Every structure is written in C-alpha cells, then in structure tokens.
Amino acid sequence: MPSINTNYGAAVALQSLNKTSQQLDTTQNRISTGMKVSSAKDNGAIFAIATSQRANAASQDAVRAGLQRTQSITDVALAAGDSVTSALEEMKSLAVNIASSTGSAQTAYLADYNALGLEVASAISGATFDGVNSLTALGSNAAITAVNTGSITAANATAANVDAAIAATTSALATLGTQSKSLGRQITFVNKLQDALEAGVGNLVDADLAKESAKLTALQTKQQLGVQALSIANQGSSILLGLFR
C-alpha cells in the first residue's frame, strides 16, 4: 500500500524520468552538432586527443604553404631555364655561322648572337618568385657570363663556349627538376597526412547519426512512458483518500 509520507513509487518514477531526460538531451545534442564528443564534458580524454590532433592537422596548412612556395620558386626557375636553353640552342647555330663568315654577314650574325645572350641574362635575372631566385648561381657561372654580356666579340662567340653554357644550364635544371619532383611528393604526403588526421579525429568525436536518430525515437517514447508512470505513482495518495470515504 502506498505511503503519503514517502511515495516511494513516485520517487523511483521521477528518477527514471530524469535519467531518460538526460539521455535525451545528450542524444539531441549529438544530432544537432553531429558529434558524440563536442566538449570536454562529454569525454575529457577523447576531447583532449581530438583537440591535439586538430592542431596537428591545422599545422599542416603552414607546412603545405611553405612547400608550395618553394615549389613555385623552383617552377619559375625551370620556366626561365627553358627560355635560356632555347636561346643557347639558337646561339650554337649562330656561333657556327660567325666562325664561317666575314664582313657584314658576320656582323649581323654576331648582333643576333649578342641579342640572344642578353635574353639569357634577362631570363636568369628575372627568374624570381617572392624575392627568391634559384638561378642566381647559374647567372654568375663563368660559362654563362662568357656568352651573355651582349658585347661578345666574334673571336669569343664560339660553339665551344656555347656548349659550355648549355652544359652548365642543363646541369642546374636537372637539379631543379629533381627538387621540383621531391617537393611535389612532399606536398602529396602532407595532403594525405592531413586527411588521415582529420579522419582520425572524426572517428573519435563524430556521432553515428543513424544510430542516434533511432535512439532519439526510443528515448522520446521512454520519456512519455516515464511521465505516465510518474502520474500513476502520484495517484497513490488519492487512492488512500478513497478509503476514508
């Protein structure tokens, strides 16, 4: 028989209802945020791990930006190097013509040769990105300065000198090409690493929305039943009063 002093049944029903309400609040929060751990209150250890990994993932943005800047510097140098190589190839043919001609013909060939030499110098000096020029060392190379001053004499406008300049250029471009490929691989790795970190964080903190949705329906039903149970338990006192009528 229920007691008017304690109403134990109502107390139990209220405790059950409060627990269901707490679970319902948790589920609703997971559905609204899409996360099962959105704050340290949800799970302190997981929240700490997730925060640390998010910071690591975010830091990869700076790493990637640095690599992309270096790659841009290298790519600009490679583009300039292609122009230098093309000019030197033309200069090789002109050097042969200079050696086999005299008079006005030789003068014309030499003028073209020196014009191309200035193009070489301009391409090297202009290979700058964000204030950095990877061809600076090439520009000061003796083999290059022997062909690109714009005032080379017929005696020095030789195929041998052009060959030396071509060798110096292709050697520098080979090094830059290797660096560019390496930078591309590093950027790809950073992208994959960042994706993996973000996926790992998601595994730790993201909610299973399908599961939470099903749970929400169950808890809402349970809450309604809890309210009815509490109402029934509270009617115990009224039943006692009926005995005195």
C-alpha positions as a Markdown table, in Angstrom:
| # | Residue | x | y | z |
|---|---|---|---|---|
| 1 | Met | 0.0 | 0.0 | 0.0 |
| 2 | Pro | 1.5 | 3.5 | -0.9 |
| 3 | Ser | 2.5 | 5.9 | 1.9 |
| 4 | Ile | 1.5 | 9.5 | 2.0 |
| 5 | Asn | 4.9 | 10.3 | 3.7 |
| 6 | Thr | 7.3 | 8.9 | 1.2 |
| 7 | Asn | 5.5 | 8.0 | -2.1 |
| 8 | Tyr | 8.5 | 5.8 | -3.0 |
| 9 | Gly | 7.0 | 4.7 | -6.3 |
| 10 | Ala | 6.8 | 8.3 | -7.4 |
| 11 | Ala | 10.4 | 8.9 | -6.4 |
| 12 | Val | 11.6 | 5.9 | -8.4 |
| 13 | Ala | 9.5 | 7.0 | -11.4 |
| 14 | Leu | 10.9 | 10.6 | -11.1 |
| 15 | Gln | 14.5 | 9.3 | -11.0 |
| 16 | Ser | 13.9 | 7.2 | -14.1 |
| 17 | Leu | 12.3 | 10.1 | -15.9 |
| 18 | Asn | 15.2 | 12.4 | -15.0 |
| 19 | Lys | 17.7 | 9.8 | -16.3 |
| 20 | Thr | 15.7 | 9.5 | -19.6 |
| 21 | Ser | 15.6 | 13.3 | -19.9 |
| 22 | Gln | 19.4 | 13.4 | -19.5 |
| 23 | Gln | 19.9 | 10.7 | -22.1 |
| 24 | Leu | 17.5 | 12.5 | -24.4 |
| 25 | Asp | 19.4 | 15.8 | -24.0 |
| 26 | Thr | 22.7 | 14.0 | -24.8 |
| 27 | Thr | 21.2 | 12.4 | -28.0 |
| 28 | Gln | 19.7 | 15.7 | -29.2 |
| 29 | Asn | 23.0 | 17.4 | -28.7 |
| 30 | Arg | 24.8 | 14.8 | -30.7 |
| 31 | Ile | 22.2 | 15.1 | -33.5 |
| 32 | Ser | 22.4 | 18.9 | -33.6 |
| 33 | Thr | 26.2 | 19.0 | -33.5 |
| 34 | Gly | 26.9 | 15.8 | -35.4 |
| 35 | Met | 29.4 | 15.0 | -32.7 |
| 36 | Lys | 29.4 | 12.5 | -29.8 |
| 37 | Val | 32.2 | 14.4 | -28.1 |
| 38 | Ser | 31.7 | 18.1 | -28.6 |
| 39 | Ser | 33.2 | 19.3 | -25.3 |
| 40 | Ala | 35.4 | 18.1 | -22.5 |
| 41 | Lys | 32.3 | 17.4 | -20.5 |
| 42 | Asp | 31.3 | 14.6 | -22.9 |
| 43 | Asn | 34.6 | 12.7 | -22.6 |
| 44 | Gly | 37.7 | 14.6 | -21.3 |
| 45 | Ala | 40.3 | 12.1 | -22.6 |
| 46 | Ile | 38.9 | 11.9 | -26.1 |
| 47 | Phe | 38.3 | 15.6 | -26.3 |
| 48 | Ala | 42.0 | 16.2 | -25.4 |
| 49 | Ile | 43.2 | 13.8 | -28.0 |
| 50 | Ala | 40.9 | 15.2 | -30.7 |
| 51 | Thr | 42.0 | 18.8 | -29.9 |
| 52 | Ser | 45.6 | 17.9 | -30.2 |
| 53 | Gln | 45.1 | 16.1 | -33.5 |
| 54 | Arg | 43.1 | 19.0 | -34.9 |
| 55 | Ala | 46.0 | 21.3 | -34.0 |
| 56 | Asn | 48.4 | 18.9 | -35.8 |
| 57 | Ala | 46.1 | 18.8 | -38.9 |
| 58 | Ala | 45.9 | 22.6 | -38.9 |
| 59 | Ser | 49.7 | 22.9 | -38.7 |
| 60 | Gln | 49.9 | 21.0 | -42.0 |
| 61 | Asp | 48.4 | 24.0 | -43.7 |
| 62 | Ala | 51.6 | 26.0 | -42.9 |
| 63 | Val | 53.8 | 23.1 | -43.9 |
| 64 | Arg | 52.0 | 22.8 | -47.2 |
| 65 | Ala | 52.1 | 26.6 | -47.8 |
| 66 | Gly | 55.9 | 26.5 | -47.3 |
| 67 | Leu | 56.4 | 23.6 | -49.7 |
| 68 | Gln | 54.2 | 25.2 | -52.3 |
| 69 | Arg | 56.1 | 28.5 | -52.1 |
| 70 | Thr | 59.4 | 26.6 | -52.6 |
| 71 | Gln | 57.9 | 24.6 | -55.5 |
| 72 | Ser | 56.7 | 27.9 | -57.1 |
| 73 | Ile | 60.2 | 29.3 | -56.8 |
| 74 | Thr | 61.6 | 26.2 | -58.4 |
| 75 | Asp | 59.0 | 26.1 | -61.2 |
| 76 | Val | 59.7 | 29.8 | -62.1 |
| 77 | Ala | 63.4 | 28.9 | -62.3 |
| 78 | Leu | 62.6 | 25.9 | -64.5 |
| 79 | Ala | 60.5 | 28.0 | -66.8 |
| 80 | Ala | 63.3 | 30.6 | -67.1 |
| 81 | Gly | 65.8 | 27.7 | -67.7 |
| 82 | Asp | 63.7 | 26.6 | -70.7 |
| 83 | Ser | 64.0 | 30.0 | -72.2 |
| 84 | Val | 67.7 | 30.0 | -71.5 |
| 85 | Thr | 68.2 | 26.6 | -73.2 |
| 86 | Ser | 66.2 | 27.7 | -76.3 |
| 87 | Ala | 68.3 | 30.8 | -76.6 |
| 88 | Leu | 71.6 | 28.9 | -76.2 |
| 89 | Glu | 70.5 | 26.4 | -78.9 |
| 90 | Glu | 70.0 | 29.3 | -81.3 |
| 91 | Met | 73.3 | 30.8 | -80.3 |
| 92 | Lys | 75.0 | 27.5 | -81.1 |
| 93 | Ser | 73.9 | 27.8 | -84.7 |
| 94 | Leu | 74.9 | 31.4 | -84.9 |
| 95 | Ala | 78.3 | 30.6 | -83.5 |
| 96 | Val | 78.9 | 28.2 | -86.3 |
| 97 | Asn | 77.8 | 30.9 | -88.8 |
| 98 | Ile | 80.0 | 33.5 | -87.2 |
| 99 | Ala | 83.0 | 31.3 | -87.5 |
| 100 | Ser | 82.4 | 30.6 | -91.2 |
| 101 | Ser | 81.6 | 34.2 | -92.3 |
| 102 | Thr | 83.2 | 37.6 | -92.6 |
| 103 | Gly | 82.3 | 41.2 | -93.1 |
| 104 | Ser | 78.7 | 42.4 | -92.8 |
| 105 | Ala | 77.4 | 38.8 | -92.6 |
| 106 | Gln | 79.5 | 38.1 | -89.6 |
| 107 | Thr | 78.5 | 41.4 | -88.0 |
| 108 | Ala | 74.8 | 40.5 | -88.5 |
| 109 | Tyr | 75.2 | 37.0 | -87.0 |
| 110 | Leu | 77.2 | 38.5 | -84.1 |
| 111 | Ala | 74.4 | 41.0 | -83.4 |
| 112 | Asp | 71.9 | 38.2 | -83.2 |
| 113 | Tyr | 74.2 | 36.2 | -81.0 |
| 114 | Asn | 74.6 | 39.1 | -78.5 |
| 115 | Ala | 70.9 | 39.8 | -78.6 |
| 116 | Leu | 70.2 | 36.2 | -77.6 |
| 117 | Gly | 72.9 | 36.5 | -74.9 |
| 118 | Leu | 71.1 | 39.4 | -73.4 |
| 119 | Glu | 67.9 | 37.3 | -73.4 |
| 120 | Val | 69.8 | 34.7 | -71.5 |
| 121 | Ala | 70.9 | 37.2 | -68.9 |
| 122 | Ser | 67.4 | 38.7 | -68.7 |
| 123 | Ala | 65.7 | 35.3 | -68.2 |
| 124 | Ile | 68.1 | 34.3 | -65.4 |
| 125 | Ser | 67.8 | 37.6 | -63.6 |
| 126 | Gly | 64.0 | 37.6 | -64.0 |
| 127 | Ala | 63.5 | 34.0 | -62.6 |
| 128 | Thr | 62.4 | 35.5 | -59.2 |
| 129 | Phe | 59.4 | 34.4 | -57.1 |
| 130 | Asp | 58.6 | 36.1 | -53.8 |
| 131 | Gly | 62.1 | 37.6 | -53.8 |
| 132 | Val | 64.0 | 34.4 | -54.3 |
| 133 | Asn | 65.9 | 33.4 | -57.5 |
| 134 | Ser | 67.1 | 29.8 | -57.8 |
| 135 | Leu | 69.2 | 30.7 | -60.9 |
| 136 | Thr | 71.4 | 33.2 | -59.2 |
| 137 | Ala | 74.4 | 30.8 | -59.1 |
| 138 | Leu | 73.9 | 29.9 | -62.7 |
| 139 | Gly | 73.9 | 33.6 | -63.6 |
| 140 | Ser | 77.3 | 34.0 | -62.1 |
| 141 | Asn | 78.7 | 30.9 | -63.7 |
| 142 | Ala | 81.8 | 31.6 | -65.9 |
| 143 | Ala | 80.4 | 29.6 | -68.8 |
| 144 | Ile | 77.2 | 31.7 | -68.8 |
| 145 | Thr | 79.0 | 35.1 | -68.4 |
| 146 | Ala | 81.1 | 34.1 | -71.4 |
| 147 | Val | 78.1 | 34.2 | -73.7 |
| 148 | Asn | 75.6 | 36.6 | -72.2 |
| 149 | Thr | 77.1 | 40.0 | -71.7 |
| 150 | Gly | 75.8 | 41.4 | -75.0 |
| 151 | Ser | 79.2 | 42.5 | -76.1 |
| 152 | Ile | 80.9 | 39.2 | -77.0 |
| 153 | Thr | 83.4 | 39.5 | -79.9 |
| 154 | Ala | 83.5 | 37.3 | -82.9 |
| 155 | Ala | 86.6 | 35.6 | -81.6 |
| 156 | Asn | 84.8 | 34.6 | -78.4 |
| 157 | Ala | 81.4 | 33.7 | -79.9 |
| 158 | Thr | 82.4 | 30.1 | -80.4 |
| 159 | Ala | 80.4 | 26.9 | -80.4 |
| 160 | Ala | 82.6 | 25.6 | -77.6 |
| 161 | Asn | 81.7 | 28.5 | -75.3 |
| 162 | Val | 78.0 | 27.9 | -76.1 |
| 163 | Asp | 78.4 | 24.2 | -75.4 |
| 164 | Ala | 79.9 | 25.0 | -72.0 |
| 165 | Ala | 77.0 | 27.3 | -71.2 |
| 166 | Ile | 74.5 | 24.7 | -72.3 |
| 167 | Ala | 76.2 | 22.1 | -70.1 |
| 168 | Ala | 76.1 | 24.5 | -67.1 |
| 169 | Thr | 72.4 | 25.3 | -67.7 |
| 170 | Thr | 71.2 | 21.7 | -68.1 |
| 171 | Ser | 73.1 | 20.7 | -65.0 |
| 172 | Ala | 71.4 | 23.4 | -63.0 |
| 173 | Leu | 68.0 | 22.5 | -64.5 |
| 174 | Ala | 68.5 | 18.8 | -63.7 |
| 175 | Thr | 69.0 | 19.6 | -60.1 |
| 176 | Leu | 65.9 | 21.9 | -60.0 |
| 177 | Gly | 63.8 | 19.3 | -61.7 |
| 178 | Thr | 64.7 | 16.7 | -59.1 |
| 179 | Gln | 63.9 | 19.2 | -56.4 |
| 180 | Ser | 60.5 | 20.0 | -58.0 |
| 181 | Lys | 59.6 | 16.3 | -58.1 |
| 182 | Ser | 60.6 | 15.9 | -54.5 |
| 183 | Leu | 58.5 | 18.9 | -53.5 |
| 184 | Gly | 55.5 | 17.5 | -55.3 |
| 185 | Arg | 55.8 | 14.2 | -53.4 |
| 186 | Gln | 56.1 | 16.0 | -50.1 |
| 187 | Ile | 53.0 | 18.1 | -50.8 |
| 188 | Thr | 51.1 | 15.0 | -51.7 |
| 189 | Phe | 52.3 | 13.4 | -48.4 |
| 190 | Val | 51.2 | 16.4 | -46.4 |
| 191 | Asn | 47.7 | 16.3 | -48.1 |
| 192 | Lys | 47.3 | 12.6 | -47.3 |
| 193 | Leu | 48.6 | 13.1 | -43.7 |
| 194 | Gln | 46.2 | 15.9 | -43.1 |
| 195 | Asp | 43.3 | 13.9 | -44.5 |
| 196 | Ala | 44.3 | 11.0 | -42.2 |
| 197 | Leu | 44.4 | 13.2 | -39.2 |
| 198 | Glu | 41.0 | 14.7 | -39.9 |
| 199 | Ala | 39.5 | 11.3 | -40.5 |
| 200 | Gly | 41.1 | 10.0 | -37.2 |
| 201 | Val | 39.5 | 12.9 | -35.3 |
| 202 | Gly | 36.2 | 12.2 | -36.9 |
| 203 | Asn | 36.4 | 8.6 | -35.8 |
| 204 | Leu | 36.9 | 9.8 | -32.3 |
| 205 | Val | 34.3 | 12.5 | -32.0 |
| 206 | Asp | 31.7 | 12.2 | -34.8 |
| 207 | Ala | 28.3 | 10.8 | -33.9 |
| 208 | Asp | 26.6 | 8.0 | -35.8 |
| 209 | Leu | 23.6 | 10.0 | -36.8 |
| 210 | Ala | 21.6 | 7.0 | -38.0 |
| 211 | Lys | 22.1 | 5.3 | -34.6 |
| 212 | Glu | 21.4 | 8.5 | -32.7 |
| 213 | Ser | 18.2 | 9.1 | -34.7 |
| 214 | Ala | 16.9 | 5.7 | -33.8 |
| 215 | Lys | 17.9 | 6.2 | -30.2 |
| 216 | Leu | 16.1 | 9.6 | -30.1 |
| 217 | Thr | 12.8 | 8.0 | -31.1 |
| 218 | Ala | 13.2 | 5.3 | -28.4 |
| 219 | Leu | 14.1 | 7.8 | -25.7 |
| 220 | Gln | 11.1 | 10.1 | -26.6 |
| 221 | Thr | 8.8 | 7.1 | -26.3 |
| 222 | Lys | 10.5 | 6.2 | -23.0 |
| 223 | Gln | 10.1 | 9.7 | -21.7 |
| 224 | Gln | 6.4 | 9.7 | -22.5 |
| 225 | Leu | 6.0 | 6.4 | -20.6 |
| 226 | Gly | 8.0 | 7.8 | -17.7 |
| 227 | Val | 5.7 | 10.8 | -17.5 |
| 228 | Gln | 2.7 | 8.4 | -17.4 |
| 229 | Ala | 4.4 | 6.2 | -14.7 |
| 230 | Leu | 5.0 | 9.2 | -12.6 |
| 231 | Ser | 1.4 | 10.3 | -13.0 |
| 232 | Ile | 0.2 | 6.9 | -11.9 |
| 233 | Ala | 2.6 | 6.8 | -8.9 |
| 234 | Asn | 1.3 | 10.2 | -7.8 |
| 235 | Gln | -2.3 | 8.9 | -7.8 |
| 236 | Gly | -1.4 | 6.6 | -4.9 |
| 237 | Ser | -2.3 | 9.3 | -2.4 |
| 238 | Ser | -5.6 | 9.8 | -4.0 |
| 239 | Ile | -6.3 | 6.0 | -3.6 |
| 240 | Leu | -5.6 | 6.3 | 0.1 |
| 241 | Leu | -8.1 | 9.1 | 0.5 |
| 242 | Gly | -10.7 | 7.0 | -1.2 |
| 243 | Leu | -10.5 | 4.5 | 1.7 |
| 244 | Phe | -11.9 | 7.2 | 4.1 |
| 245 | Arg | -15.0 | 7.9 | 2.0 |
